Amino acid sequence: MTNKYELLMPGGSLEKIKYAIAYGADAVYAGVPRYSLRARENEFFDIELVAEAVNYAHAHGKKIYLTCNIYAHNNKIRGFMDAIDEMSQLKPDAYIMTDPGLIAMTRERHPEIDIHLSTQANNTNWAQVKFWRDYGIKRVILARELNIQEIKEIHEQVPDIELEAFVHGSICMAYSGRCLLSNYLNYRDANQGTCSHTCRWGFNVKLNDQAALKLEALKEQLKLTDEEIRAKFSDAELESMLHSPDDVISNYVPLTGEFHLEEKERPGEHMEVDEDEYGTYIMNSKDLCAIDYLEELKDAGIISFKVEGRNKTEYYASIVARAYRRALDKLEAGQPLDAATRRWALDELGTTANRGFIPGFYARNAKAAAQEFEKDHCVQTHLYAARVAAYSPETRVAELEVKNRLDKGDQLELITPTGSYNLVLADIYYGGHPADHKFSAERVTKWSETKIKISEHAHGGGANVFLQLPEDAPQDLELSMLRMPYREPVSLRKRTPVTA
């Protein structure tokens, strides 16, 4: 057991692992080829990449857990165990697993490696946690559906096992990921690692306006009134005659106003249907943010605070890591999370892509607890502008991998593992920079043919660009990034960067 509060960050690639560690992670978790629940987004395509990640984490004094938490079908068992044999030679700090059969086989072959029970196992009560402790599981990752009192009771009943809980990131609309939507609509099995995130899709609501026309035609044909038609035919007969799945309007027009669903057995309980020009959303959950509950989670027995997001950017990994690192450092020092630190952390988290924040199920009444975030409701306030790919301290020339459009005069913030620095974007150069031609020529992009070109714009996904930083800018820019604010806090659909 440990008394240190572990900040556990996602590692969707070696690059993201480097950023997460630089900005405060104590440990990272990475998916393995074919056998994690982020198989499609996972960038660890072969064992060599996994080995490089393990070596990097250990070289920096950090832990790395390998996620292999699928529920396997028969045809995957042999391949899974072959992969476990191979990965065990890398000496990861633990496997994150779900399937009881695979756990048993792994413990039999490799008892020297710890196993953490995945949240996919729906760990919701102390009896279940006790069972897995007795079986030799070192840590249980609790289900997101638990409140803090339930977590506390689990710890009191089973105090000699490590408990881990999610504190930030996307929330699956199904019970700990047990979702059939992706499989049903897109033939991608979420529990085999190929979820298509169907719950995030936008669905258009289309009016069946053909039924009214068919009814009028029927009345005209039979020379009957509405009342006579309904007396003559049963509801089932009318449904069959008047309705068809293909009878919808051809040109979609968004509905106006606010709409709510009311389930017939729950009168008065209204569920908002959010509709705009992009479609209708009801299953699209807001994101978890447990900054306000870290101390309570600690007191309830949580020792590892986990962040979701293996398929998100290195910017997300960095900013979320440094926000929670500062908050956890306060708790480790025996200090409460003061208002200034809380406000700073929420502001930082709000600069990442998010769907708005809620505390999940950690309070007894999730709906009431969610209202606590109303005044602090976060939408994305900043845009990930560029990654610093290289830097020459002698000439202060930085090479940037552009992530989103940059324009001369943009207000930028340079983010480093140790702090931040504000600047106004000056001239942008392609193919190098006049202040450091040798440095630039060595890293010149192919299409530029070694010709240095000045520009007032740069676009994400294109060639890298070069700029000279001010004299008072930080000098150590390894694993640094640039971000830029929006004019106003906006949703992800309305991106308007600040320009001079």
C-alpha positions as CSV (number, residue, x, y, z in Angstrom):
1,M,0.0,0.0,0.0
2,T,1.1,3.6,-0.6
3,N,0.4,6.9,1.1
4,K,1.3,8.9,-2.0
5,Y,-1.6,10.1,-4.2
6,E,-0.8,8.9,-7.7
7,L,-1.8,11.0,-10.7
8,L,-2.4,8.4,-13.4
9,M,-2.5,9.9,-16.9
10,P,-3.5,8.4,-20.3
11,G,-0.8,7.5,-22.8
12,G,-2.2,7.0,-26.3
13,S,1.3,7.3,-27.8
14,L,4.9,7.6,-26.7
15,E,4.7,11.4,-27.5
16,K,1.7,11.8,-25.2
17,I,3.4,9.8,-22.5
18,K,6.4,12.2,-22.6
19,Y,4.2,15.2,-22.2
20,A,2.1,13.6,-19.4
21,I,5.2,12.8,-17.4
22,A,6.8,16.2,-18.0
23,Y,3.7,18.0,-16.7
24,G,3.2,16.0,-13.5
25,A,2.0,12.4,-14.0
26,D,3.2,9.8,-11.5
27,A,2.2,7.0,-13.7
28,V,0.7,6.4,-17.2
29,Y,-1.4,3.7,-18.7
30,A,-1.0,2.6,-22.3
31,G,-3.1,0.3,-24.5
32,V,-1.5,-2.8,-26.0
33,P,-1.9,-3.9,-29.7
34,R,-5.3,-5.6,-30.3
35,Y,-6.2,-6.2,-26.6
36,S,-7.2,-2.8,-25.1
37,L,-10.5,-1.0,-25.3
38,R,-8.9,1.8,-27.3
39,A,-7.7,-0.5,-30.1
40,R,-8.6,1.9,-32.9
41,E,-7.1,5.0,-31.4
42,N,-4.1,3.2,-29.9
43,E,-0.7,4.2,-31.4
44,F,1.2,1.3,-29.9
45,F,0.9,-0.9,-32.9
46,D,3.8,-3.3,-32.0
47,I,5.7,-4.6,-29.1
48,E,8.8,-2.4,-29.9
49,L,6.7,0.7,-29.3
50,V,5.4,-0.7,-26.1
51,A,8.9,-1.5,-25.0
52,E,10.1,2.0,-25.8
53,A,7.2,3.4,-23.7
54,V,8.0,1.2,-20.7
55,N,11.7,2.1,-20.9
56,Y,10.9,5.8,-21.1
57,A,8.6,5.8,-18.1
58,H,11.0,3.8,-15.9
59,A,14.0,6.0,-17.0
60,H,12.1,8.9,-15.6
61,G,11.2,7.2,-12.4
62,K,7.5,6.7,-13.3
63,K,5.2,3.7,-13.5
64,I,3.5,2.4,-16.6
65,Y,0.5,0.1,-16.6
66,L,-0.4,-1.9,-19.8
67,T,-4.1,-2.0,-20.6
68,C,-5.4,-5.3,-21.9
69,N,-9.0,-5.2,-20.7
70,I,-11.0,-6.7,-23.5
71,Y,-13.6,-9.4,-22.9
72,A,-12.1,-12.0,-25.2
73,H,-13.9,-14.4,-27.6
74,N,-12.5,-17.9,-28.0
75,N,-10.4,-16.9,-31.1
76,K,-8.5,-14.3,-29.2
77,I,-7.4,-16.3,-26.1
78,R,-4.3,-17.9,-27.6
79,G,-3.1,-14.6,-29.2
80,F,-3.8,-12.8,-26.0
81,M,-1.7,-15.1,-23.9
82,D,1.1,-15.0,-26.5
83,A,1.0,-11.2,-26.2
84,I,1.1,-11.4,-22.4
85,D,4.2,-13.7,-22.6
86,E,5.9,-11.2,-24.8
87,M,4.9,-8.1,-22.8
88,S,5.9,-9.7,-19.5
89,Q,9.5,-9.6,-20.6
90,L,9.3,-5.7,-20.7
91,K,8.5,-5.7,-16.9
92,P,5.6,-3.3,-16.9
93,D,4.4,-2.2,-13.4
94,A,1.0,-3.8,-13.8
95,Y,-1.6,-5.1,-16.3
96,I,-5.1,-3.6,-16.3
97,M,-7.4,-6.5,-17.0
98,T,-11.1,-7.4,-17.0
99,D,-11.8,-10.9,-18.2
100,P,-11.7,-13.4,-15.2
101,G,-10.5,-16.2,-17.4
102,L,-7.6,-14.3,-18.8
103,I,-6.8,-12.9,-15.4
104,A,-6.5,-16.5,-14.1
105,M,-4.3,-17.6,-17.0
106,T,-2.1,-14.6,-16.6
107,R,-1.6,-15.0,-12.9
108,E,-0.7,-18.7,-13.5
109,R,1.9,-17.8,-16.1
110,H,3.3,-14.6,-14.7
111,P,2.6,-14.3,-11.0
112,E,5.4,-11.7,-10.7
113,I,3.4,-9.0,-12.4
114,D,0.6,-7.1,-10.6
115,I,-2.9,-7.0,-12.0
116,H,-5.2,-4.0,-11.6
117,L,-8.9,-4.8,-12.1
118,S,-10.4,-2.6,-14.9
119,T,-13.4,-0.4,-14.3
120,Q,-15.0,-2.6,-17.1
121,A,-15.5,-5.2,-14.4
122,N,-18.2,-3.0,-12.9
123,N,-16.6,-2.8,-9.4
124,T,-19.5,-1.4,-7.4
125,N,-19.5,-3.1,-4.0
126,W,-17.1,-4.2,-1.2
127,A,-18.0,-7.9,-1.5
128,Q,-16.8,-7.9,-5.1
129,V,-13.6,-6.0,-4.2
130,K,-13.0,-8.4,-1.3
131,F,-13.4,-11.3,-3.7
132,W,-10.7,-9.9,-6.1
133,R,-8.4,-9.1,-3.2
134,D,-8.6,-12.7,-2.0
135,Y,-7.8,-13.8,-5.6
136,G,-4.6,-11.7,-5.6
137,I,-5.6,-8.5,-7.4
138,K,-3.5,-5.6,-6.1
139,R,-5.7,-2.7,-7.2
140,V,-9.3,-2.3,-8.2
141,I,-10.4,0.6,-10.5
142,L,-13.8,1.4,-9.2
143,A,-16.9,1.9,-11.4
144,R,-17.8,5.5,-12.2
145,E,-21.3,4.9,-10.9
146,L,-20.3,5.0,-7.3
147,N,-20.7,7.9,-4.9
148,I,-18.1,8.9,-2.3
149,Q,-19.9,7.3,0.6
150,E,-20.0,4.0,-1.3
151,I,-16.3,4.3,-2.0
152,K,-15.6,5.0,1.7
153,E,-17.6,1.9,2.7
154,I,-15.6,-0.3,0.3
155,H,-12.3,1.0,1.7
156,E,-13.5,0.4,5.3
157,Q,-14.6,-3.1,4.5
158,V,-11.5,-4.0,2.5
159,P,-8.7,-1.6,3.6
160,D,-5.8,-3.7,2.4
161,I,-6.3,-3.2,-1.4
162,E,-5.5,-0.2,-3.5
163,L,-8.4,1.8,-4.9
164,E,-8.3,3.8,-8.1
165,A,-11.0,6.2,-9.4
166,F,-11.5,8.3,-12.5
167,V,-11.4,12.1,-11.8
168,H,-11.5,13.6,-15.2
169,G,-12.5,13.0,-18.8
170,S,-15.2,11.7,-21.0
171,I,-18.0,9.6,-19.5
172,C,-19.6,6.6,-21.2
173,M,-23.3,6.8,-21.3
174,A,-23.5,3.1,-20.6
175,Y,-22.8,1.3,-17.4
176,S,-19.0,1.3,-17.1
177,G,-18.7,1.0,-20.9
178,R,-21.2,-1.9,-21.3
179,C,-22.6,-0.4,-24.5
180,L,-24.2,-2.1,-27.5
181,L,-24.9,1.1,-29.6
182,S,-21.6,0.9,-31.5
183,N,-22.0,-2.8,-32.2
184,Y,-25.6,-2.4,-33.3
185,L,-25.2,0.6,-35.5
186,N,-21.7,0.3,-36.8
187,Y,-20.6,-3.4,-36.2
188,R,-17.8,-2.2,-33.9
189,D,-17.7,-3.9,-30.5
190,A,-16.9,-1.6,-27.7
191,N,-15.8,-4.4,-25.4
192,Q,-13.4,-5.5,-28.1
193,G,-11.8,-2.1,-28.3
194,T,-13.4,-0.7,-31.4
195,C,-16.1,1.6,-30.1
196,S,-17.2,4.1,-32.7
197,H,-18.5,6.5,-30.0
198,T,-22.0,6.3,-31.4
199,C,-23.4,8.1,-28.4
200,R,-21.6,11.2,-29.6
201,W,-23.2,11.2,-33.0
202,G,-25.7,13.9,-33.9
203,F,-29.1,12.5,-34.9
204,N,-31.6,14.5,-36.9
205,V,-35.2,14.4,-35.8
206,K,-37.4,14.3,-38.9
207,L,-41.1,14.9,-39.1
208,N,-43.4,12.2,-40.6
209,D,-45.5,14.6,-42.5
210,Q,-46.8,12.0,-44.9
211,A,-49.2,10.5,-42.4
212,A,-51.4,13.6,-42.4
213,L,-51.6,13.6,-46.2
214,K,-52.5,9.9,-46.3
215,L,-55.2,10.5,-43.8
216,E,-56.7,13.2,-45.9
217,A,-56.6,11.0,-49.0
218,L,-58.3,8.2,-47.1
219,K,-61.1,10.4,-45.8
220,E,-61.7,11.7,-49.4
221,Q,-61.7,8.2,-50.8
222,L,-64.2,6.8,-48.2
223,K,-66.1,10.1,-47.8
224,L,-65.7,9.8,-44.0
225,T,-64.9,12.3,-41.3
226,D,-62.0,12.0,-38.8
227,E,-64.3,10.6,-36.1
228,E,-65.8,8.1,-38.6
229,I,-62.3,7.0,-39.8
230,R,-61.2,6.3,-36.2
231,A,-64.4,4.5,-35.4
232,K,-64.0,2.3,-38.5
233,F,-60.3,1.3,-38.1
234,S,-58.4,0.3,-35.0
235,D,-55.2,2.2,-34.0
236,A,-53.1,-0.7,-35.3
237,E,-54.8,-0.6,-38.7
238,L,-54.4,3.2,-39.0
239,E,-50.7,2.9,-38.0
240,S,-50.2,0.3,-40.7
241,M,-52.0,2.4,-43.4
242,L,-50.7,5.8,-42.5
243,H,-47.1,5.3,-41.4
244,S,-44.0,4.1,-43.1
245,P,-40.3,4.4,-42.0
246,D,-39.6,6.2,-45.3
247,D,-42.3,8.8,-44.9
248,V,-40.2,11.7,-43.8
249,I,-39.6,15.2,-45.1
250,S,-36.8,15.4,-47.5
251,N,-35.3,18.7,-46.4
252,Y,-34.4,18.8,-42.7
253,V,-35.3,22.0,-40.9
254,P,-34.1,22.2,-37.2
255,L,-36.8,22.5,-34.6
256,T,-36.9,25.7,-32.7
257,G,-37.3,26.2,-28.9
258,E,-36.5,23.7,-26.1
259,F,-37.7,20.1,-26.1
260,H,-37.8,17.5,-23.4
261,L,-38.6,13.8,-23.3
262,E,-40.9,12.5,-20.6
263,E,-41.0,8.7,-20.0
264,K,-44.6,7.7,-19.4
265,E,-43.7,5.9,-16.1
266,R,-41.9,9.0,-14.8
267,P,-44.3,11.9,-15.1
268,G,-42.7,15.2,-14.3
269,E,-39.1,14.0,-15.0
270,H,-38.0,15.8,-18.1
271,M,-34.9,15.0,-20.1
272,E,-33.7,17.7,-22.3
273,V,-33.2,17.0,-26.0
274,D,-30.5,19.3,-27.3
275,E,-31.1,20.1,-30.9
276,D,-29.3,22.6,-33.2
277,E,-28.4,22.7,-36.9
278,Y,-26.0,19.8,-36.4
279,G,-28.6,17.3,-35.0
280,T,-30.1,16.1,-31.8
281,Y,-28.2,14.9,-28.7
282,I,-29.5,13.1,-25.7
283,M,-26.9,10.4,-25.0
284,N,-23.9,12.7,-25.3
285,S,-22.7,13.0,-21.7
286,K,-20.8,15.9,-20.3
287,D,-17.3,15.3,-19.0
288,L,-16.3,14.3,-15.6
289,C,-14.3,16.9,-13.5
290,A,-13.7,16.0,-9.9
291,I,-11.4,18.9,-8.8
292,D,-13.9,19.8,-6.1
293,Y,-14.0,16.2,-4.8
294,L,-10.3,15.3,-4.6
295,E,-10.0,15.7,-0.8
296,E,-13.2,13.7,-0.2
297,L,-12.0,10.9,-2.6
298,K,-8.6,10.9,-0.7
299,D,-10.4,10.6,2.6
300,A,-12.6,7.8,1.2
301,G,-9.5,5.7,0.4
302,I,-8.6,6.5,-3.2
303,I,-4.8,6.4,-3.7
304,S,-4.7,6.7,-7.6
305,F,-6.5,9.5,-9.4
306,K,-7.1,8.6,-13.0
307,V,-7.7,10.7,-16.1
308,E,-9.4,9.4,-19.2
309,G,-8.3,10.4,-22.7
310,R,-5.8,8.1,-24.5
311,N,-7.0,9.3,-27.9
312,K,-6.8,13.0,-27.0
313,T,-3.9,15.4,-27.8
314,E,-0.6,15.9,-26.0
315,Y,-2.0,19.4,-25.1
316,Y,-4.9,17.8,-23.2
317,A,-2.5,15.4,-21.5
318,S,-0.2,18.2,-20.4
319,I,-2.8,20.7,-19.2
320,V,-4.9,18.2,-17.3
321,A,-1.8,16.7,-15.7
322,R,-0.5,20.1,-14.5
323,A,-3.9,21.1,-13.2
324,Y,-4.4,18.0,-11.1
325,R,-0.8,17.8,-10.1
326,R,-1.0,21.2,-8.4
327,A,-4.3,20.2,-6.7
328,L,-2.9,16.9,-5.5
329,D,0.3,18.5,-4.3
330,K,-1.8,20.7,-2.0
331,L,-3.5,17.6,-0.5
332,E,-0.2,15.8,-0.1
333,A,1.2,18.8,1.8
334,G,-1.9,18.5,4.1
335,Q,-3.4,21.7,2.8
336,P,-7.0,22.2,1.6
337,L,-7.7,23.1,-2.0
338,D,-7.9,26.8,-1.6
339,A,-10.2,29.0,-3.8
340,A,-7.3,30.4,-5.9
341,T,-5.9,27.0,-6.8
342,R,-9.4,25.6,-7.5
343,R,-10.1,28.6,-9.8
344,W,-6.8,28.3,-11.6
345,A,-7.3,24.5,-12.1
346,L,-10.8,25.0,-13.5
347,D,-9.6,27.7,-15.8
348,E,-6.8,25.5,-17.0
349,L,-9.1,22.5,-17.6
350,G,-11.5,24.8,-19.5
351,T,-8.7,25.5,-22.1
352,T,-9.0,21.9,-23.2
353,A,-11.7,20.4,-25.5
354,N,-14.6,19.5,-23.3
355,R,-18.4,19.1,-23.3
356,G,-19.0,21.0,-20.1
357,F,-18.1,19.6,-16.7
358,I,-20.1,17.7,-14.1
359,P,-18.9,15.8,-11.0
360,G,-20.4,12.5,-12.1
361,F,-21.9,10.3,-9.4
362,Y,-19.5,11.3,-6.6
363,A,-22.3,13.2,-4.8
364,R,-25.3,11.3,-3.7
365,N,-27.6,13.3,-5.8
366,A,-25.8,13.7,-9.1
367,K,-28.3,16.2,-10.5
368,A,-28.0,18.5,-7.5
369,A,-24.2,18.2,-7.5
370,A,-24.1,19.0,-11.2
371,Q,-25.7,22.4,-10.4
372,E,-22.7,23.3,-8.3
373,F,-20.8,23.7,-11.5
374,E,-23.3,26.0,-13.1
375,K,-21.4,29.2,-12.3
376,D,-18.1,27.4,-13.2
377,H,-19.5,25.7,-16.3
378,C,-16.5,25.3,-18.6
379,V,-16.5,25.2,-22.4
380,Q,-13.3,25.4,-24.4
381,T,-11.7,28.8,-23.9
382,H,-8.4,28.2,-25.8
383,L,-7.2,26.6,-29.0
384,Y,-4.1,24.3,-29.2
385,A,-2.1,26.4,-31.7
386,A,1.3,24.6,-32.2
387,R,3.8,22.3,-30.7
388,V,7.4,23.4,-30.3
389,A,9.3,20.8,-32.5
390,A,12.8,22.2,-32.0
391,Y,14.5,25.3,-30.5
392,S,17.8,27.0,-30.9
393,P,18.7,28.9,-27.6
394,E,21.5,30.8,-29.4
395,T,19.2,32.5,-31.9
396,R,15.9,32.0,-30.1
397,V,14.4,30.4,-33.3
398,A,11.6,27.9,-32.7
399,E,10.3,25.4,-35.2
400,L,6.6,24.9,-34.8
401,E,4.4,22.0,-35.8
402,V,1.2,24.0,-36.4
403,K,-2.0,22.5,-35.1
404,N,-4.5,25.2,-36.0
405,R,-4.4,28.3,-38.1
406,L,-2.0,31.0,-37.0
407,D,-2.0,34.6,-38.1
408,K,0.5,37.3,-37.5
409,G,-0.6,39.4,-34.5
410,D,-2.3,36.4,-32.7
411,Q,-2.1,36.6,-28.9
412,L,-0.2,33.4,-27.9
413,E,0.7,31.7,-24.7
414,L,3.8,29.6,-24.6
415,I,3.3,26.6,-22.2
416,T,6.3,24.8,-20.8
417,P,6.5,22.1,-18.1
418,T,7.6,24.8,-15.6
419,G,5.4,27.8,-16.5
420,S,4.0,30.0,-19.2
421,Y,4.8,33.1,-21.2
422,N,2.6,35.4,-23.3
423,L,3.7,36.8,-26.6
424,V,2.3,38.3,-29.9
425,L,3.0,36.3,-33.0
426,A,5.5,38.1,-35.2
427,D,6.6,37.1,-38.7
428,I,6.2,33.5,-39.6
429,Y,8.7,31.8,-41.9
430,Y,8.6,28.6,-44.0
431,G,11.8,26.7,-44.8
432,G,13.8,28.3,-42.0
433,H,14.4,31.6,-40.4
434,P,16.8,34.4,-41.4
435,A,18.2,34.6,-37.9
436,D,19.4,31.0,-37.9
437,H,19.9,29.7,-41.4
438,K,22.1,26.8,-40.5
439,F,19.6,25.6,-37.9
440,S,16.8,26.0,-40.3
441,A,18.5,24.4,-43.2
442,E,19.1,21.2,-41.2
443,R,15.4,20.9,-40.5
444,V,14.0,22.3,-43.7
445,T,10.9,20.8,-45.2
446,K,11.1,19.1,-48.5
447,W,8.7,21.1,-50.5
448,S,10.3,24.4,-49.6
449,E,13.5,23.5,-51.5
450,T,15.6,25.2,-48.8
451,K,14.1,28.6,-49.7
452,I,13.1,30.7,-46.7
453,K,9.7,32.3,-47.2
454,I,7.9,34.8,-45.0
455,S,4.2,34.6,-44.4
456,E,1.6,36.1,-42.2
457,H,-0.4,32.9,-41.9
458,A,0.2,29.2,-41.1
459,H,-2.2,26.3,-41.3
460,G,-2.5,23.2,-39.2
461,G,-1.4,20.0,-40.9
462,G,1.0,21.8,-43.3
463,A,4.7,22.3,-43.2
464,N,6.4,23.3,-40.0
465,V,7.1,27.1,-39.6
466,F,9.8,29.1,-37.8
467,L,9.7,32.1,-35.6
468,Q,12.0,34.0,-33.4
469,L,10.9,34.3,-29.7
470,P,11.5,37.5,-27.6
471,E,14.7,37.9,-25.6
472,D,12.9,37.3,-22.3
473,A,11.2,34.1,-23.4
474,P,12.0,30.9,-21.6
475,Q,15.0,29.0,-22.9
476,D,14.2,25.4,-22.1
477,L,11.4,24.6,-24.5
478,E,11.5,20.8,-24.5
479,L,7.9,19.5,-24.6
480,S,6.5,23.0,-24.9
481,M,3.4,24.2,-26.8
482,L,1.5,27.3,-27.8
483,R,-2.1,28.0,-27.3
484,M,-4.4,31.0,-28.2
485,P,-7.6,32.2,-26.6
486,Y,-10.9,32.5,-28.3
487,R,-12.7,35.8,-28.4
488,E,-15.2,34.3,-25.9
489,P,-15.6,31.0,-24.2
490,V,-17.5,29.0,-26.9
491,S,-18.6,25.6,-27.8
492,L,-16.4,23.4,-30.0
493,R,-18.5,24.3,-33.0
494,K,-17.7,28.0,-33.0
495,R,-14.0,28.5,-33.2
496,T,-13.0,32.2,-33.5
497,P,-9.4,32.8,-32.4
498,V,-8.2,36.2,-31.2
499,T,-6.3,38.2,-33.7
500,A,-4.8,41.6,-33.5
